Amino acid sequence: MMLSKFIPSAALGVALAICGCQLPQWGGSLPARRPLGAEFDVYKPSDSQTDSLFDEVPPAGKGKVDMSEPTGELSLRRALSLALAKSPELASFAWSVRQTEAEQLQASLLPNPGLETEFENFGGSGGFRGTRSLETTVVLSQLIELGGKRTKRIELARADSKLAGWRYEAKRLSVLTDVTRRFIAALAIQKKLELADEDLKLAGSGLDAVTKELAAGKVTLAEKTKATVEVAMSKIRLARIKRALKIAKSQLAATWGSTAPGFTALIGDLGDIASIPPVGKLTPNLDHNPELASWAAEIQKRQAALDLARAQAVPDVTAGVGYRHIRDTGGNDHALVAGVSIPLPVFDRNQGEIRKARYSLRSAKAQRRAAEVRLHTRFEKAYQTLAAARSEAAALRDEVLPAARSSYEASANSFEHGKAGYIDVLDGQRTFVKVREQYLEALEAYHSAVAGVEEIIARELKSVDSTSGEKKQAKGNNNVNK
């Protein structure tokens, strides 16, 4: 039979169909990184399905990223580097991009050919008894897509892959912001722990002074009792802050997938307060936000879906060619057969899908406008929050904190010279402690607000305007540690 001649042809057709259809390279679906944190490496999924989840990380500018668990002191930069390279959440988004690239590959493949074998005129009666009149037909058929369906299907998959890239970029910025805020929160608690330790020492010194004064008959037993209570309360406050710091460290370490933080301390300066660029210099950067920038890819995707729906209204052709073997002619004759099949688009011309895709495209354009309004509203709120936090931190630093310190030192000095009672010293100490804690909370709120604004504009505030972004030399930056 001639069937053996058709099998190599079928194999060749399949080989030609898949030739050149390769998985897109990682990065082809990703948009250009936003300026915020662009210098940090991120998790890169491997092409190999057998690789470990975190085996492949792109090389950093000066060698590979140090993936080991941090010990000793931890800086914000090191925390950001670890989180971007090892974040489980970011890794899942990276694999989502890979998934859409695989879908893009699938969309580029041609339909498989079909092989059909038909046996006729056998197993009957008379001249058709047995296989004396057997006719064997082998047909190789191929669906031929018309209307540019394959090209439009590829465009749709490519647009969906670009959207996945935008989601990955948005998640990268979200991880940066989350790590920054967790680091700031942990650093603020660490500073509070230092203050609480100093406050305990102050309370202990006060108790010693009251004890001496009581022995000299200059104070009452009630004042010593209050001093003792103050020491006990300071110990409770210190223990509470230690527990809070342990929790904050765990939450920070979780950003790079660690369940047992090994670092002992955080390093950073919360007292560094920078000036804020005016709104007019920040709003142009909103276009860089992935939430808004991704809508161009979304509209492109829905346009591609509309084009594909229109192409699917064009009927496809199925063409076939085959070989027929005929035994009842006495000479075991053979012949070629050929055929073409095409559906008639009488009722279904894909009208519903075309209309649906058209409405979806119009909806996307309206949704982009809604997203723009939403982002501007979010930015305005974040900017006002930042301005308020900076104003409060500056006022506490420049006015309230010095006054509270002066009041406490004056009352302590008066007590030493017998001109004031311990109650006055205790009130001054409590006020000073409260103000210092409030100042730390204001600094935490300020730096957290900075991170929030930077996430929205997708760049650092200090890079917006080199003059207005210069850092102000903070008077008494170390007041919080005194």
ZAFIMI-556139 format. One line per 2 residues: number of its first residue (from 1); their letters; for each residue x, y, z negated of C-alpha. Coordinates in Angstrom, 2 decimals. Each point is the difference from the previous one (the first is absolute). Last residue first. Layout:
residues N
NUM) a) X/Y/Z; ...
END
This chain:
residues 482
482) kn) 18.73/62.05/-74.31; -0.69/-2.53/2.72
480) vn) -3.04/1.77/1.39; 1.88/3.26/0.04
478) nn) 2.46/-1.53/2.48; -1.33/1.97/2.92
476) gk) 0.46/3.13/-2.13; -0.51/2.43/2.79
474) aq) -0.71/-1.98/3.14; 2.17/0.91/2.94
472) kk) -2.57/0.13/2.73; 0.38/-2.57/2.69
470) eg) 0.05/1.29/3.53; -3.12/-0.92/1.94
468) st) -0.90/3.55/0.90; 3.33/0.44/1.70
466) sd) 0.51/-3.45/1.52; -3.59/-0.18/1.15
464) vs) -1.81/-3.30/0.51; 2.93/-2.17/-1.11
462) kl) -0.43/0.83/-3.69; -3.57/-1.26/0.11
460) er) 1.06/-3.44/1.16; -1.84/-1.48/2.96
458) ai) -3.17/-1.92/0.83; -2.29/3.05/-0.41
456) ie) -2.43/-2.05/-2.09; 2.63/-2.11/-1.76
454) ev) 2.00/3.14/-0.80; -3.05/1.58/-1.63
452) ga) -0.48/-3.01/-2.29; 3.69/-0.27/-0.86
450) va) 0.05/3.68/-1.00; -3.10/-0.61/-2.14
448) sh) 1.83/-2.81/-1.82; 2.94/2.35/-0.58
446) ya) -2.31/2.65/-1.49; -2.08/-2.43/-2.08
444) el) 3.15/-1.51/-1.51; 1.33/3.47/-0.76
442) ae) -3.30/0.93/-1.64; 0.06/-3.19/-2.06
440) ly) 3.55/0.80/-1.10; -1.06/3.52/-0.97
438) qe) -2.96/-1.38/-1.97; 2.35/-2.32/-1.87
436) rv) 2.27/2.96/-0.83; -3.00/2.08/-1.05
434) kv) -1.33/-2.73/-2.29; 3.35/-0.50/-1.70
432) ft) 0.44/3.74/-0.54; -3.51/0.31/-1.41
430) rq) 0.56/-2.93/-2.33; 3.29/1.48/-1.20
428) gd) -1.52/3.40/-0.63; -2.87/-1.51/-1.94
426) lv) 2.41/-2.12/-2.04; 2.24/2.99/-0.79
424) di) -3.00/2.03/-1.15; -1.19/-2.91/-2.14
422) yg) 3.52/-0.25/-1.46; -0.48/3.33/-1.74
420) ak) 1.61/3.28/0.94; 2.50/2.46/-1.49
418) gh) 2.12/-2.56/-1.85; 3.10/0.65/2.07
416) ef) -0.12/-3.42/1.68; -3.75/0.44/0.56
414) sn) 0.56/3.35/1.71; 2.55/-1.60/2.36
412) as) -2.41/-2.81/0.86; -2.79/2.52/0.62
410) ae) 2.24/2.07/2.28; 1.25/-3.07/1.90
408) ys) -3.58/-1.17/0.60; -1.18/3.41/1.19
406) sr) 3.00/0.43/2.30; -0.52/-3.44/1.51
404) aa) -3.69/0.66/0.60; 0.78/3.38/1.58
402) pl) 2.70/-1.49/2.26; -2.41/-2.76/1.13
400) ve) -2.96/2.30/0.66; 1.63/2.64/2.16
398) dr) 2.51/-1.13/2.64; -0.39/-3.77/-0.01
396) la) -3.72/-0.13/-0.78; -0.70/2.71/2.56
394) aa) 2.12/-1.74/2.65; -1.71/-3.35/-0.59
392) es) -3.45/1.59/0.17; 0.76/1.89/3.22
390) ra) 1.51/-3.10/1.60; -3.01/-2.13/-0.91
388) aa) -2.43/2.65/1.29; 1.84/0.34/3.32
386) lt) 0.20/-3.77/0.40; -3.70/-0.48/-0.72
384) qy) -0.77/2.80/2.44; 2.10/-1.74/2.66
382) ak) -1.61/-3.40/-0.64; -3.50/1.46/0.25
380) ef) 0.83/1.85/3.21; 1.65/-3.12/1.43
378) rt) -3.05/-2.16/-0.70; -2.25/2.54/1.66
376) hl) 2.33/0.18/3.01; 0.07/-3.80/0.19
374) rv) -3.78/-0.30/-0.14; -0.46/2.66/2.69
372) ea) 2.46/-1.81/2.28; -1.62/-3.36/-0.75
370) ar) -3.40/1.41/0.96; 1.45/1.26/3.28
368) rq) 1.49/-3.39/0.67; -3.34/-1.62/-0.83
366) ak) -1.71/2.09/2.67; 2.50/-1.13/2.63
364) as) -0.32/-3.59/-1.19; -3.81/0.13/0.25
362) rl) 0.23/1.05/3.65; 2.22/-3.00/0.69
360) sy) -2.36/-2.34/-1.88; -2.93/1.32/2.02
358) ra) 1.79/-0.88/3.22; 0.98/-3.43/-1.33
356) kr) -3.63/-0.77/-0.91; -1.21/1.16/3.42
354) ie) 2.51/-2.22/1.75; -0.81/-2.94/-2.29
352) gq) -3.74/0.33/0.69; 0.35/0.28/3.78
350) nr) 2.22/-3.06/0.35; -1.34/-0.56/3.52
348) df) -2.33/-2.77/-1.11; -3.09/-0.33/2.21
346) vp) 1.14/-0.29/3.60; 3.75/-0.25/-0.38
344) lp) 0.35/-3.06/2.26; 2.60/-2.42/-1.30
342) is) 2.85/-0.92/2.38; 1.20/-3.46/0.95
340) vg) 2.44/-0.77/2.82; 0.72/-3.39/1.49
338) av) 2.62/-2.12/1.72; 0.24/-3.66/0.98
336) la) 2.85/-1.80/1.75; -0.39/-3.36/1.68
334) hd) 0.90/-3.67/-0.37; -0.58/-3.21/1.91
332) ng) 0.23/-3.50/-1.39; -0.15/-1.40/3.51
330) gt) -3.19/-1.97/-0.16; -2.15/3.07/-0.26
328) dr) -1.34/-1.24/-3.33; 3.11/0.96/-2.04
326) ih) -0.12/3.81/-0.09; 2.65/2.00/-1.94
324) ry) -0.68/3.70/-0.63; 2.64/2.63/-0.90
322) gv) -0.56/3.36/-1.56; -0.17/3.78/0.14
320) ga) -1.86/2.27/-2.36; -0.91/3.65/-0.37
318) tv) -1.91/1.48/-2.94; -0.86/3.64/0.58
316) dp) -0.74/2.49/-2.75; -3.06/2.25/-0.10
314) va) 0.54/3.75/-0.55; -1.96/1.11/-3.07
312) qa) 3.02/-1.00/-2.07; 1.89/2.93/1.50
310) ra) -2.48/2.46/-1.49; 0.38/-1.58/-3.44
308) ld) 3.79/0.10/0.41; -0.05/3.72/0.82
306) la) -2.22/0.67/-3.02; 2.32/-1.99/-2.29
304) aq) 2.98/1.92/1.41; -1.79/3.26/-0.82
302) rk) -0.60/-1.36/-3.50; 3.68/-0.79/-0.41
300) qi) 1.11/3.39/1.30; -2.37/1.69/-2.44
298) ea) 1.54/-2.03/-2.83; 3.53/0.76/1.21
296) aw) -0.73/3.74/-0.04; -1.71/-0.52/-3.36
294) sa) 3.25/-1.23/-1.51; 1.33/3.55/-0.35
292) le) -2.72/0.92/-2.50; 0.42/-2.76/-2.59
290) pn) 3.68/-0.24/0.93; 0.64/3.59/-1.22
288) hd) 2.20/1.80/2.51; -2.86/2.29/1.06
286) ln) -0.14/1.23/-3.58; 3.40/1.62/0.52
284) pt) -1.55/3.16/1.43; -1.70/0.48/-3.40
282) lk) 3.24/0.37/-1.96; 1.38/3.34/1.16
280) gv) -3.35/1.77/-0.30; -0.53/-1.41/-3.48
278) pp) 3.01/1.87/-1.36; 3.11/-2.00/-1.00
276) is) 0.11/-0.95/-3.70; 2.92/0.99/-2.23
274) ai) 1.99/-2.78/-1.61; -0.15/-1.19/-3.63
272) dg) 2.94/-2.12/-1.20; -0.95/-0.88/-3.59
270) ld) -0.84/-3.57/0.90; 3.65/-0.84/0.56
268) gi) 0.69/-3.65/0.82; 1.52/-3.22/-1.26
266) la) -2.08/-2.96/-1.10; 1.15/-2.45/-2.65
264) tf) 0.51/-3.70/-0.72; -0.49/-1.61/3.39
262) gp) -0.85/-3.71/0.02; -3.70/0.17/0.77
260) at) -1.67/-3.42/-0.27; -2.94/-0.43/2.38
258) sg) 1.77/1.35/3.08; -1.81/0.45/3.30
256) wt) 1.60/3.27/1.10; -2.92/2.13/-1.22
254) aa) -0.37/-2.29/-3.02; 3.19/1.47/-1.45
252) lq) -1.77/3.34/-0.52; -2.97/-1.60/-1.75
250) sk) 2.34/-2.01/-2.21; 1.95/3.13/-0.91
248) ai) -3.22/1.84/-0.86; -1.13/-2.86/-2.26
246) kl) 3.30/0.02/-1.91; -0.19/3.79/-0.28
244) ar) -3.51/-0.20/-1.48; 1.17/-2.50/-2.62
242) ki) 2.88/2.28/-0.99; -2.41/2.96/-0.10
240) ra) -2.22/-1.79/-2.51; 2.95/-0.95/-2.20
238) lr) 1.21/3.62/-0.11; -3.47/1.32/-0.81
236) ik) -0.34/-2.50/-2.86; 3.41/1.01/-1.35
234) sm) -0.93/3.69/0.23; -3.24/-0.71/-1.87
232) av) 1.93/-1.67/-2.83; 2.43/2.92/-0.24
230) ev) -2.90/2.47/-0.07; -1.72/-2.02/-2.72
228) ta) 3.15/0.24/-2.14; 0.14/3.78/0.54
226) kt) -3.66/0.26/-1.00; 0.69/-2.00/-3.15
224) ke) 2.97/2.24/-0.79; -2.25/3.04/0.29
222) al) -2.55/-1.59/-2.32; 2.71/-0.62/-2.59
220) tv) 0.43/3.74/-0.34; 2.92/2.15/1.00
218) kg) 2.73/2.01/-1.82; 0.40/-2.35/-2.97
216) aa) 3.64/-0.73/0.74; -0.80/-3.68/0.53
214) le) -2.84/1.10/2.29; 2.39/2.17/2.00
212) kt) 2.34/-2.94/0.48; -2.85/-2.24/1.14
210) va) -1.28/2.77/2.28; 3.40/0.24/1.70
208) dl) 0.24/-3.77/0.48; -3.52/-0.10/1.41
206) gs) 0.81/2.82/2.40; 3.12/-1.80/1.19
204) ga) -2.08/-3.12/0.62; -2.60/2.02/1.93
202) lk) 2.76/1.55/2.10; 1.52/-3.44/0.67
200) ld) -3.42/-1.31/0.98; -0.46/3.00/2.28
198) ed) 3.34/-0.74/1.68; -1.10/-3.59/0.67
196) al) -3.35/1.24/1.28; 1.78/2.43/2.30
194) el) 2.17/-2.76/1.47; -3.09/-2.16/0.42
192) kk) -1.76/2.89/1.69; 2.89/0.20/2.46
190) qi) -0.44/-3.72/0.74; -3.73/0.57/0.41
188) al) 0.74/2.75/2.55; 2.42/-2.29/1.85
186) aa) -2.63/-2.75/0.17; -2.60/2.40/1.40
184) if) 2.48/1.46/2.49; 1.02/-3.48/1.18
182) rr) -3.62/-1.03/0.36; -0.72/3.14/2.00
180) tv) 2.99/-0.47/2.29; -0.76/-3.70/0.52
178) dt) -3.62/0.77/0.94; 1.01/2.80/2.35
176) lv) 2.56/-2.08/1.87; -2.38/-2.96/0.13
174) sl) -2.74/2.22/1.47; 2.41/1.35/2.60
172) rk) 0.86/-3.55/1.06; -3.69/-0.92/-0.04
170) ae) -0.75/2.81/2.46; 2.85/-1.23/2.22
168) yr) -1.40/-3.54/-0.06; -3.48/1.27/0.81
166) wg) 1.52/1.93/2.90; 1.70/-3.15/1.26
164) al) -3.29/-1.89/-0.22; -1.52/2.74/2.14
162) ks) 2.79/-0.46/2.54; -0.77/-3.74/0.11
160) da) -3.67/0.77/0.67; 1.06/2.25/2.89
158) ra) 2.16/-2.81/1.41; -2.85/-2.50/-0.30
156) le) -2.33/2.35/1.90; 2.62/0.68/2.65
154) ir) 0.60/-3.75/0.42; -3.72/-0.61/0.48
152) kt) -0.07/2.80/2.56; 2.79/-1.62/2.00
150) rk) -1.63/-3.43/-0.24; -3.42/1.28/1.03
148) gg) 1.27/1.87/3.06; -3.36/-0.26/1.77
146) le) 0.49/-3.62/0.98; 1.16/-3.01/-1.99
144) il) 0.82/-3.02/2.13; -0.96/-3.26/-1.73
142) qs) 2.07/-2.86/1.42; -1.03/-3.40/1.28
140) lv) 1.88/-3.24/0.75; -2.31/-2.60/1.54
138) vt) 0.40/-3.78/0.15; -2.61/-1.93/1.99
136) te) -0.31/-3.77/0.15; -2.50/-1.71/2.34
134) ls) -0.74/-3.65/-0.67; -1.74/-1.88/2.78
132) rt) 1.55/-3.42/-0.71; 0.13/0.73/-3.75
130) gr) -2.49/-2.54/-1.25; -3.26/-0.13/1.97
128) fg) -0.65/3.12/2.09; -0.62/-1.92/3.18
126) gs) -2.81/-1.88/-1.64; -0.50/1.10/-3.56
124) gg) 1.64/2.55/-2.27; 3.21/0.01/-2.08
122) fn) 1.71/2.56/2.19; -1.01/2.92/2.19
120) ef) 1.73/2.93/-1.72; 2.95/0.68/-2.37
118) et) 0.85/3.62/-0.98; 3.22/1.38/-1.51
116) el) 0.24/3.63/-1.19; 3.14/1.94/-0.99
114) gp) -0.46/3.53/-1.27; 2.49/2.87/0.04
112) np) 0.61/1.92/-3.24; -1.07/3.62/-0.11
110) ll) 2.92/2.47/0.20; 1.74/1.18/-3.16
108) sa) 0.37/3.72/-0.80; -2.72/0.03/-2.65
106) ql) 1.81/-2.72/-1.95; 3.18/2.07/-0.12
104) qe) -1.92/3.04/-1.27; -1.61/-2.22/-2.62
102) ae) 3.51/-1.00/-1.09; 0.88/3.70/-0.24
100) tq) -3.15/0.48/-2.09; 1.22/-2.66/-2.43
98) rv) 3.48/1.50/-0.18; -1.58/3.28/-1.05
96) sw) -1.96/-1.87/-2.66; 3.29/-1.56/-1.12
94) af) 1.33/3.47/-0.70; -3.17/0.83/-1.95
92) sa) 0.57/-3.04/-2.21; 3.61/1.07/-0.55
90) le) -1.14/3.44/-1.14; -2.16/-1.60/-2.68
88) ps) 2.74/-2.40/-1.08; 2.42/2.94/-0.44
86) ka) 3.55/-1.25/0.54; 1.79/2.46/2.30
84) la) -2.22/3.02/-0.65; -0.10/-0.70/-3.74
82) ls) 3.73/-0.54/-0.35; 0.94/3.19/1.85
80) la) -2.53/2.07/-1.92; 1.28/-1.30/-3.34
78) rr) 3.60/0.71/0.99; -0.91/3.55/1.01
76) ls) -1.90/0.55/-3.23; 3.04/-0.95/-2.05
74) le) 0.34/-3.04/-2.26; 2.47/-0.35/-2.87
72) gt) 1.12/-3.44/-1.13; -1.17/-2.86/2.16
70) pe) -1.68/-0.05/3.38; -1.26/-3.33/1.40
68) sm) 2.10/-0.83/3.05; -1.09/1.05/3.48
66) dv) 2.89/2.36/0.68; -0.87/1.33/3.44
64) kg) 2.55/-0.93/2.60; 2.85/2.19/1.10
62) kg) 0.40/3.75/0.25; -2.93/1.02/2.22
60) ap) -2.10/-2.83/-1.31; -0.29/-3.34/1.74
58) pv) -3.53/-1.17/0.74; -1.34/-2.55/-2.48
56) ed) -0.49/-3.65/0.89; -0.31/-2.61/-2.70
54) fl) -2.89/1.56/-1.91; -2.85/-2.29/1.00
52) sd) 2.22/-3.03/0.42; 0.58/-1.08/3.55
50) tq) -1.84/-3.01/1.40; -2.31/1.95/2.29
48) sd) 2.98/1.55/1.78; -0.58/3.38/1.62
46) sp) 0.89/1.71/-3.26; -1.98/2.71/-1.74
44) ky) 1.89/3.23/-0.74; -0.40/1.61/-3.41
42) vd) 0.95/3.65/-0.03; 3.25/1.92/0.06
40) fe) 0.07/3.46/-1.56; 1.05/3.12/1.93
38) ag) -3.53/0.63/1.23; -1.15/0.62/-3.55
36) lp) -2.36/2.79/1.02; 0.93/1.00/3.55
34) rr) -2.79/-2.12/1.52; 1.31/-3.06/1.75
32) ap) -0.54/-0.14/3.74; -2.94/-2.27/0.74
30) ls) 0.33/-3.77/-0.32; -1.25/-2.34/2.71
28) gg) 3.37/-0.38/1.73; 1.68/-0.37/-3.38
26) wq) 0.15/-3.77/0.00; 0.48/-1.24/3.57
24) pl) -3.09/-0.96/1.97; -0.64/-3.76/0.16
22) qc) 0.89/-1.29/3.44; -2.08/-0.52/3.10
20) gc) 2.73/0.02/2.66; -1.02/-3.34/1.44
18) ia) -3.28/-1.21/-1.48; -1.94/-0.15/3.23
16) la) 2.98/-1.02/2.09; 0.54/-3.04/-2.20
14) vg) -3.69/-0.91/0.22; 0.10/0.20/3.78
12) la) 3.19/-2.08/0.14; -1.61/-2.67/-2.14
10) as) -3.00/-0.08/2.31; 2.25/-0.31/3.04
8) pi) 1.94/-2.79/-1.66; -3.32/-1.83/-0.59
6) fk) -1.27/0.50/3.56; 2.53/-2.25/1.71
4) sl) -0.65/-2.82/-2.44; -3.66/0.07/0.97
2) mm) 0.85/-0.88/3.65; -0.95/-3.64/-0.46
END
